[in-house]
């Protein structure tokens, strides 16, 4: 893990060498209920992640969009492609949510 001066923490997951958990840790994770997860430090905008409906994504006019070349991690691209048609619009919606969360007063 590394921390830069932006305060962001990066973690690289190696699927060929996943972190190990003890049986007790695995059982505690299995027993954990959603309502037991402490979200108090998470910004309010980020606690309600959901699949964005297509009409919401269409609020920004098509003319506003620009074509770009963007390099994405293979697993990330596979995930979004697996969500079905218009996966690029969903990637755009996720980036928009992030942008709006960053603009929100802290």
Backbone as a chain_set.jsonl record, in Angstrom:
{"seq": "XXXXXXXXXXXXXXXXXXXXXXXXXXXXXXXXXXXXXXXXXXXXXXXXXXXXXXXXXXXXXXXXXXXXXXXXXXXXXXXXXXXXXXXXXXXXXXXXXXXXXXXXXX", "coords": {"N": [[0.833, -1.171, 0.0], [0.435, 2.273, -0.714], [0.765, 5.746, 0.016], [0.065, 8.851, -1.319], [0.694, 12.429, -1.601], [-1.894, 13.292, -1.973], [-3.554, 12.072, -0.263], [-4.846, 9.798, -0.98], [-5.173, 6.28, -0.866], [-3.616, 3.531, -2.267], [-4.177, 0.223, -3.256], [-3.024, -2.75, -4.45], [-4.404, -5.57, -5.727], [-3.486, -8.857, -5.974], [-4.574, -11.401, -7.774], [-3.446, -13.907, -8.03], [-2.099, -14.283, -5.727], [-3.712, -14.048, -3.229], [-4.651, -12.283, -0.18], [-4.46, -14.007, 2.944], [-6.882, -15.334, 5.202], [-7.75, -16.092, 8.549], [-9.608, -18.899, 9.84], [-11.323, -17.996, 11.804], [-11.546, -15.261, 11.161], [-12.787, -15.474, 8.669], [-15.235, -16.642, 9.438], [-16.257, -14.613, 11.069], [-16.642, -12.662, 9.146], [-18.587, -13.901, 7.565], [-20.676, -13.919, 9.393], [-21.249, -11.264, 9.721], [-23.599, -8.697, 9.628], [-25.368, -6.503, 7.389], [-26.356, -4.188, 8.673], [-24.6, -3.95, 10.768], [-22.307, -2.815, 9.851], [-20.165, -0.106, 10.041], [-20.719, 2.934, 8.726], [-20.225, 5.524, 9.254], [-18.057, 7.254, 8.776], [-17.982, 7.495, 6.085], [-18.539, 9.497, 3.236], [-21.771, 10.917, 2.674], [-22.834, 10.815, 0.043], [-21.591, 8.612, -1.035], [-22.582, 6.374, 0.19], [-24.821, 5.279, -0.907], [-24.555, 3.569, -3.211], [-25.695, 2.26, -6.207], [-27.148, 0.47, -8.965], [-27.177, 2.481, -11.714], [-29.946, 3.835, -13.309], [-30.809, 3.85, -16.765], [-32.291, 6.158, -17.803], [-31.521, 8.182, -15.983], [-28.849, 8.512, -16.57], [-29.059, 9.715, -19.001], [-29.549, 12.38, -18.617], [-27.627, 14.238, -19.179], [-26.952, 15.887, -22.128], [-26.363, 14.194, -25.251], [-24.733, 15.548, -27.019], [-22.924, 16.754, -25.403], [-21.001, 14.955, -24.816], [-17.693, 13.66, -25.303], [-15.493, 11.932, -27.438], [-12.947, 9.825, -26.309], [-9.723, 8.278, -25.83], [-9.096, 5.832, -23.54], [-7.339, 4.131, -21.096], [-8.076, 1.267, -19.322], [-8.084, -0.949, -16.494], [-8.037, -4.451, -17.123], [-9.763, -6.174, -15.653], [-11.595, -4.376, -14.614], [-12.796, -3.34, -16.917], [-13.912, -5.708, -17.911], [-15.779, -6.232, -15.905], [-17.613, -4.042, -16.202], [-18.417, -4.44, -18.88], [-19.722, -6.819, -18.519], [-22.072, -6.008, -17.373], [-23.88, -5.505, -19.282], [-25.531, -4.042, -22.216], [-24.665, -0.685, -23.13], [-22.621, -0.241, -21.36], [-20.565, 1.595, -21.342], [-21.834, 3.974, -20.823], [-22.551, 3.509, -18.199], [-20.021, 3.473, -16.985], [-19.388, 6.141, -17.39], [-21.387, 7.272, -15.758], [-20.59, 6.419, -13.209], [-18.145, 7.749, -12.98], [-19.12, 10.36, -13.056], [-20.595, 10.445, -10.641], [-18.478, 10.22, -8.844], [-17.118, 12.61, -9.432], [-19.05, 14.512, -8.637], [-19.187, 13.901, -5.918], [-16.668, 14.709, -5.108], [-16.845, 17.407, -5.465], [-18.624, 18.158, -3.523], [-19.237, 19.945, -0.471], [-17.033, 19.577, 2.289]], "CA": [[0.0, 0.0, 0.0], [1.211, 3.509, -0.717], [-0.02, 6.96, 0.182], [0.701, 10.014, -1.923], [0.316, 13.653, -0.924], [-3.314, 13.571, -2.165], [-4.31, 11.396, 0.782], [-5.446, 8.575, -1.5], [-4.443, 5.055, -0.598], [-3.745, 2.577, -3.362], [-3.923, -1.162, -2.911], [-3.045, -3.603, -5.643], [-4.805, -6.931, -5.416], [-2.888, -9.856, -6.848], [-5.461, -12.563, -7.696], [-2.663, -15.137, -7.928], [-1.551, -14.36, -4.38], [-4.657, -13.299, -2.395], [-4.345, -12.28, 1.243], [-5.079, -15.138, 3.641], [-7.653, -15.029, 6.397], [-7.91, -17.241, 9.431], [-10.985, -19.417, 9.85], [-12.106, -17.108, 12.681], [-11.834, -14.05, 10.388], [-13.783, -15.832, 7.651], [-16.527, -16.834, 10.094], [-16.731, -13.291, 11.482], [-17.113, -12.007, 7.93], [-19.852, -14.556, 7.196], [-21.698, -13.571, 10.382], [-21.462, -9.818, 9.722], [-24.845, -8.238, 8.994], [-25.225, -5.185, 6.763], [-26.613, -3.107, 9.636], [-23.484, -3.875, 11.708], [-21.176, -2.143, 9.208], [-20.103, 1.304, 10.408], [-20.52, 3.791, 7.563], [-20.272, 6.9, 9.757], [-16.991, 8.088, 8.224], [-18.1, 7.533, 4.634], [-19.373, 10.613, 2.776], [-23.153, 10.515, 2.441], [-23.084, 10.508, -1.368], [-21.002, 7.34, -1.416], [-23.183, 5.247, 0.898], [-25.979, 4.774, -1.625], [-24.229, 3.056, -4.542], [-26.708, 1.392, -6.794], [-27.052, 0.463, -10.42], [-27.797, 3.695, -12.231], [-30.885, 3.542, -14.386], [-30.406, 4.51, -18.002], [-32.807, 7.524, -17.963], [-30.729, 9.115, -15.179], [-27.604, 8.776, -17.291], [-29.362, 10.496, -20.197], [-29.829, 13.771, -18.281], [-26.62, 15.056, -19.857], [-27.181, 15.715, -23.575], [-25.367, 13.424, -26.003], [-23.803, 16.483, -27.651], [-21.951, 17.152, -24.391], [-19.997, 13.901, -24.669], [-16.546, 13.697, -26.201], [-14.845, 10.645, -27.59], [-11.562, 9.818, -25.841], [-9.087, 6.978, -25.658], [-8.867, 5.686, -22.11], [-6.844, 2.803, -20.731], [-8.679, 0.767, -18.09], [-7.648, -2.282, -16.106], [-8.816, -5.48, -17.811], [-10.842, -6.684, -14.812], [-12.593, -3.322, -14.509], [-13.519, -3.321, -18.181], [-14.714, -6.94, -17.974], [-16.917, -6.051, -15.01], [-18.619, -3.166, -16.8], [-18.977, -5.103, -20.06], [-20.62, -7.855, -18.02], [-23.34, -5.433, -16.917], [-24.792, -5.441, -20.422], [-25.43, -2.949, -23.184], [-24.447, 0.682, -22.644], [-21.689, -0.269, -20.229], [-19.773, 2.822, -21.351], [-22.65, 4.985, -20.138], [-22.449, 3.244, -16.763], [-18.703, 3.958, -16.568], [-19.541, 7.601, -17.341], [-22.207, 7.605, -14.591], [-19.767, 6.218, -12.015], [-17.195, 8.86, -12.941], [-19.893, 11.561, -12.706], [-20.866, 10.38, -9.2], [-17.216, 10.531, -8.166], [-16.87, 14.034, -9.618], [-19.99, 15.242, -7.786], [-18.793, 13.666, -4.526], [-15.47, 15.51, -4.853], [-17.254, 18.813, -5.43], [-19.467, 18.395, -2.343], [-18.505, 20.54, 0.657], [-16.616, 18.579, 3.294]], "C": [[0.88, 1.237, 0.0], [0.275, 4.693, -0.589], [0.742, 8.104, -0.463], [0.234, 11.26, -1.184], [-1.15, 14.024, -1.125], [-4.152, 12.936, -1.079], [-4.971, 10.115, 0.307], [-4.546, 7.391, -1.175], [-4.677, 4.109, -1.755], [-3.382, 1.197, -2.858], [-4.022, -1.97, -4.184], [-3.327, -5.032, -5.212], [-4.192, -7.863, -6.447], [-3.745, -11.119, -6.761], [-4.709, -13.887, -7.605], [-2.074, -15.329, -6.535], [-2.466, -13.577, -3.429], [-4.237, -13.312, -0.927], [-5.072, -13.448, 1.923], [-5.802, -14.643, 4.875], [-7.741, -16.292, 7.238], [-9.357, -17.709, 9.362], [-11.885, -18.536, 10.715], [-12.49, -15.822, 11.938], [-12.896, -14.327, 9.327], [-15.166, -16.0, 8.271], [-17.106, -15.507, 10.549], [-17.281, -12.524, 10.289], [-18.45, -12.593, 7.478], [-20.992, -14.121, 8.112], [-22.058, -12.088, 10.38], [-22.737, -9.464, 8.97], [-24.623, -6.842, 8.424], [-25.382, -4.059, 7.779], [-25.504, -2.977, 10.686], [-22.266, -3.157, 11.119], [-21.249, -0.653, 9.516], [-19.763, 2.14, 9.178], [-20.407, 5.262, 7.973], [-19.201, 7.797, 9.161], [-17.062, 8.206, 6.705], [-18.972, 8.721, 4.226], [-20.761, 10.121, 2.377], [-23.42, 10.109, 0.996], [-22.582, 9.121, -1.751], [-21.639, 6.139, -0.725], [-24.322, 4.618, 0.105], [-25.674, 4.257, -3.01], [-25.3, 2.088, -4.988], [-26.477, 1.374, -8.293], [-27.823, 1.668, -10.939], [-28.729, 3.33, -13.372], [-30.519, 4.364, -15.617], [-31.012, 5.896, -18.178], [-32.018, 8.551, -17.154], [-29.455, 9.485, -15.913], [-27.852, 9.677, -18.499], [-29.689, 11.955, -19.884], [-28.83, 14.725, -18.915], [-26.788, 14.825, -21.348], [-26.03, 14.983, -24.261], [-24.325, 14.341, -26.627], [-22.698, 16.901, -26.685], [-20.804, 16.148, -24.284], [-18.903, 14.045, -25.718], [-15.926, 12.313, -26.258], [-13.386, 10.764, -27.165], [-11.029, 8.393, -25.878], [-8.683, 6.893, -24.203], [-8.404, 4.272, -21.822], [-7.413, 2.424, -19.375], [-8.105, -0.602, -17.772], [-8.594, -3.313, -16.721], [-9.981, -5.983, -16.964], [-11.956, -5.665, -14.648], [-13.449, -3.274, -15.775], [-14.407, -4.55, -18.317], [-15.946, -6.831, -17.084], [-18.006, -5.217, -15.672], [-19.222, -3.769, -18.059], [-19.976, -6.174, -19.652], [-21.956, -7.328, -17.531], [-24.325, -5.24, -18.065], [-24.553, -4.251, -21.334], [-25.294, -1.611, -22.465], [-23.545, 0.72, -21.426], [-20.841, 1.0, -20.182], [-20.527, 3.957, -20.661], [-22.613, 4.77, -18.631], [-21.085, 3.689, -16.227], [-18.763, 5.48, -16.428], [-20.324, 8.015, -16.09], [-21.42, 7.45, -13.296], [-18.764, 7.361, -11.882], [-17.899, 10.167, -12.567], [-20.186, 11.586, -11.213], [-19.615, 10.728, -8.401], [-16.933, 12.031, -8.247], [-17.783, 14.859, -8.693], [-19.638, 15.082, -6.318], [-17.584, 14.516, -4.161], [-15.804, 16.997, -4.763], [-18.021, 19.156, -4.166], [-18.639, 19.015, -1.223], [-18.204, 19.476, 1.702], [-16.802, 19.099, 4.682]], "O": [[1.938, 1.259, 0.63], [-0.872, 4.644, -1.034], [1.925, 8.304, -0.188], [-0.543, 11.157, -0.236], [-1.62, 14.981, -0.51], [-5.344, 13.224, -0.973], [-5.593, 9.411, 1.103], [-3.32, 7.493, -1.208], [-5.816, 3.909, -2.178], [-2.406, 1.022, -2.127], [-5.01, -1.874, -4.913], [-2.581, -5.622, -4.431], [-4.365, -7.674, -7.651], [-3.657, -11.845, -5.771], [-5.269, -14.886, -7.153], [-1.603, -16.416, -6.201], [-2.052, -12.556, -2.879], [-3.554, -14.233, -0.479], [-6.172, -13.823, 1.515], [-5.395, -13.67, 5.51], [-7.799, -17.406, 6.717], [-10.227, -16.986, 8.877], [-13.062, -18.348, 10.406], [-13.618, -15.345, 12.063], [-13.795, -13.514, 9.112], [-16.161, -15.554, 7.699], [-18.311, -15.286, 10.434], [-18.279, -11.814, 10.413], [-19.342, -11.857, 7.057], [-22.131, -13.971, 7.67], [-23.062, -11.695, 10.974], [-22.933, -9.874, 7.826], [-23.787, -6.089, 8.921], [-24.627, -3.087, 7.752], [-25.472, -1.991, 11.421], [-21.291, -2.919, 11.832], [-22.274, -0.014, 9.279], [-18.652, 2.062, 8.653], [-20.486, 6.148, 7.122], [-19.417, 9.004, 9.048], [-16.28, 8.943, 6.105], [-20.035, 8.931, 4.809], [-20.906, 9.037, 1.811], [-24.158, 9.155, 0.751], [-23.095, 8.518, -2.693], [-21.277, 5.0, -1.018], [-24.745, 3.509, 0.43], [-26.467, 4.483, -3.924], [-25.743, 1.219, -4.237], [-25.702, 2.17, -8.823], [-29.001, 1.839, -10.624], [-28.348, 2.604, -14.29], [-29.973, 5.46, -15.495], [-30.309, 6.778, -18.671], [-31.862, 9.687, -17.602], [-29.027, 10.639, -15.883], [-26.926, 10.338, -18.969], [-30.07, 12.701, -20.786], [-29.147, 15.889, -19.161], [-26.768, 13.679, -21.795], [-24.868, 15.142, -23.887], [-23.161, 13.961, -26.753], [-21.641, 17.358, -27.12], [-19.754, 16.461, -23.722], [-19.139, 14.481, -26.845], [-15.846, 11.612, -25.25], [-12.674, 11.672, -27.594], [-11.792, 7.43, -25.949], [-8.004, 7.781, -23.688], [-9.031, 3.313, -22.271], [-7.259, 3.157, -18.398], [-7.688, -1.331, -18.672], [-9.798, -3.079, -16.827], [-11.074, -6.199, -17.489], [-13.127, -6.031, -14.554], [-14.675, -3.178, -15.705], [-15.539, -4.443, -18.789], [-17.03, -7.28, -17.458], [-19.17, -5.614, -15.707], [-20.423, -3.628, -18.29], [-20.961, -6.413, -20.351], [-22.88, -8.107, -17.297], [-25.473, -4.856, -17.844], [-23.54, -3.557, -21.248], [-25.756, -1.443, -21.337], [-23.677, 1.591, -20.566], [-20.439, 1.435, -19.103], [-19.923, 4.799, -19.997], [-22.641, 5.734, -17.866], [-21.007, 4.229, -15.124], [-18.248, 6.04, -15.459], [-19.97, 8.994, -15.434], [-21.565, 8.262, -12.382], [-18.559, 7.882, -10.786], [-17.337, 10.989, -11.843], [-20.044, 12.629, -10.575], [-19.686, 11.445, -7.403], [-16.553, 12.651, -7.253], [-17.323, 15.798, -8.044], [-19.775, 16.031, -5.546], [-17.481, 14.993, -3.031], [-15.126, 17.752, -4.066], [-18.07, 20.321, -3.772], [-17.475, 18.659, -1.04], [-19.018, 18.59, 1.961], [-16.505, 18.397, 5.649]]}, "num_chains": 1, "name": "protein.A"}
